[in-house]
Amino acid sequence: MFPYYFIRFSGPLLLILVGFKILSGYAATGKIGGPSWLSALHVNQTFDFFLLFLVIFHAFYGLRLFLIDLGMVKKENLLFWVFTIMGVGLFAISYFYFF
C-alpha cells in the first residue's frame, strides 16, 4: 500500500518542485526578477537531492503499479522489493554522478 500512496503524494509534489526548478532557472539567469532565495534555489543541492529521489521512486513505483494493473505480475510484494532495490541502486549511481 505504501507505493500507491507514495505515487499519489509524490506526483503533485513533483509538479510543484519541477515548477520551482524551472522558475529558479529563469531567476538565476536574470530573465525574471524575484527574491534572492529563488535564484539560490537553482543551485541548492538539497533541493536537487530531494527532486532526484522523488523522480526515481515515483517512476519505479508507477511502473510497478502499471505492471500490477495489467495483470502481468502476481507477486506484488516481490516486485516492491525488486523495484525498491533497483531504485536505491539507480539513486546511488545518480547521486555520485551528479553530486
N, C-alpha and C positions, 0 to 999 in steps of 0.2 A: 504494500500500500504506500510505502514511502516514496518510491519512484513516481507514482501517479501524482501525489501531492507536490513533489519536488518540481515536476514539469508544470503543474498548474500555477505555482508561485514564481518559478524562475522565468517563465515566458514573459509576463508583463514587466517583471523587473529587468529583464534583458532589453526590452523595448526602451525603457527609461534610461538605462545605463548606456546603451549604444547611442541614443539621442544626445545624452550629455557628452559622450566621447566626440561625436561629430561637432557639436556646438563648441566644445572646448578647443577643437582643432581650428575652427574659424576664429575663435578669440585669440588663440596663440599666434596666428598669422597676422592678426590685426585687422581682419576683414570686418569684424563686428566689435563694438565696444562692450564692455561688461566689467563686472567686478574682477579683481585680481585673482581670486581663487578659481575663477572659471578657466583662465589660461593655464594656471598651475595644475589644474586637474588633468590636463592632457599628458603631462609627463609624470604623473603620480603612479608609482609602482604598485601601491596597494590597490588602487582602482583597477589597474591593468591585471593584477593577480586575481582579483575577485571576478572580473569580467571574463578572463580566460577560464577560470574554474566553472562558472555558470554556463558558458558556451559548450564546453566539452561534455559536462554531465547532462545538460539539457539535451544535447544531440544523442548521446548514448542511451539515455533513458527513454527518449522519444522513439528511437529505433527499436528498443525493447518492447515498448507498448505497441508499436506498429506490427511487429512480428507476432505478438500475442493475439492482437485483434484479428489478424489474418488467419490465425489458427495454425501457423507454421511451427509453433513451439508449444510443447505441453508442460515442460518443466520450468515454470516461471521463476522459482527460487534459484535454480542453477543459472538461468540466464541473467538474473540480477547480479549474481556474484561474478559471472564472466564479464559483463559489461562494466561492473564497478572496478574490477582489476584492470581491464583494458583502459578505462577512463583514468585511473590513477597512473598507469604507465604512460599514457599519452600526455597527461598533465605534467608529469615529472620531466619527460623529454622536452616538452614545450617550455616549461619553466626554465630549464637550464639553457635552452637555446635562445629564448627571448630576453631573459633577465640575466 
